[in-house]
Amino acid sequence: LPQLSVLGRPAEPLLLGGALLLGEAAGYLLERRMRLAFLERAAGRRSPAAAAPPLHPWTLRFTDPEEEAVYTAKAFRSAFPPLVVFLAVWAAVHLILAAVYPVAISPLAPDAFPHTTARQVLFLAACTQLSGLIARWRADRMQDQQRARVLFG
């Protein structure tokens, strides 16, 4: 494989692997903290260790299927507003670039899209983001949030 930076081998793959491991460890700790905070709120004033079902050490799933279903449904629903903002902003950026400055992506990959223009590529990117936004909005309105989470989560 070719070098991706001036660091070269072996530093480049080691730094990339280290960054991935650090991200996984941080994500694991954040997810564990969120789940324990959920259990603490659900248990009221009791400690989460005494009143709550334990977490699986690797997957962080609750051993009680009811608790897992309630937590994942709430997490799925709470992820909706940030996703809407993210997709709407990026769709707007792509539409503005397509209207005002379509040659912005042309130098990046001049031969990547030989039969289309940069304006068409930016417009298709915006349409893809808007269709994802609509699909996620419909999933948020489904009655069965567990099914919606499986389909669109």
Solvent accessible surface area in square Angstrom, and as a share of the most:
residue,aa,sasa,rsa
1,L,193,0.96
2,P,103,0.65
3,Q,107,0.47
4,L,147,0.73
5,S,49,0.32
6,V,150,0.86
7,L,99,0.49
8,G,6,0.06
9,R,122,0.44
10,P,94,0.59
11,A,39,0.31
12,E,21,0.09
13,P,57,0.36
14,L,127,0.63
15,L,106,0.53
16,L,105,0.52
17,G,28,0.27
18,G,36,0.35
19,A,63,0.48
20,L,117,0.58
21,L,132,0.66
22,L,130,0.65
23,G,47,0.45
24,E,125,0.56
25,A,51,0.40
26,A,47,0.37
27,G,37,0.35
28,Y,82,0.31
29,L,114,0.56
30,L,107,0.53
31,E,56,0.25
32,R,107,0.39
33,R,179,0.65
34,M,106,0.47
35,R,17,0.06
36,L,53,0.27
37,A,39,0.30
38,F,14,0.06
39,L,4,0.02
40,E,89,0.40
41,R,173,0.63
42,A,64,0.49
43,A,13,0.10
44,G,46,0.44
45,R,240,0.87
46,R,150,0.55
47,S,61,0.40
48,P,33,0.21
49,A,99,0.76
50,A,89,0.69
51,A,39,0.30
52,A,18,0.14
53,P,30,0.19
54,P,92,0.58
55,L,30,0.15
56,H,77,0.34
57,P,88,0.55
58,W,211,0.74
59,T,80,0.47
60,L,7,0.03
61,R,133,0.49
62,F,9,0.04
63,T,82,0.48
64,D,53,0.28
65,P,105,0.66
66,E,134,0.60
67,E,41,0.18
68,E,11,0.05
69,A,39,0.30
70,V,71,0.41
71,Y,15,0.06
72,T,14,0.08
73,A,23,0.18
74,K,123,0.52
75,A,37,0.29
76,F,14,0.06
77,R,114,0.41
78,S,74,0.48
79,A,50,0.39
80,F,27,0.11
81,P,78,0.49
82,P,82,0.51
83,L,61,0.30
84,V,42,0.24
85,V,95,0.55
86,F,113,0.47
87,L,24,0.12
88,A,41,0.32
89,V,80,0.46
90,W,109,0.38
91,A,2,0.02
92,A,46,0.36
93,V,55,0.31
94,H,32,0.14
95,L,69,0.34
96,I,106,0.54
97,L,52,0.26
98,A,6,0.05
99,A,73,0.57
100,V,115,0.66
101,Y,122,0.46
102,P,25,0.16
103,V,86,0.50
104,A,31,0.24
105,I,40,0.20
106,S,44,0.28
107,P,104,0.65
108,L,143,0.71
109,A,43,0.34
110,P,104,0.65
111,D,125,0.65
112,A,55,0.43
113,F,104,0.43
114,P,103,0.65
115,H,173,0.77
116,T,58,0.33
117,T,80,0.47
118,A,19,0.14
119,R,117,0.43
120,Q,91,0.40
121,V,27,0.16
122,L,6,0.03
123,F,105,0.44
124,L,106,0.53
125,A,32,0.25
126,A,0,0.00
127,C,51,0.30
128,T,92,0.54
129,Q,36,0.16
130,L,67,0.33
131,S,63,0.41
132,G,32,0.30
133,L,32,0.16
134,I,105,0.53
135,A,37,0.28
136,R,15,0.06
137,W,118,0.41
138,R,156,0.57
139,A,0,0.00
140,D,7,0.04
141,R,131,0.48
142,M,56,0.25
143,Q,179,0.80
144,D,74,0.39
145,Q,26,0.12
146,Q,53,0.24
147,R,135,0.49
148,A,0,0.00
149,R,76,0.28
150,V,110,0.63
151,L,90,0.45
152,F,92,0.38
153,G,84,0.81
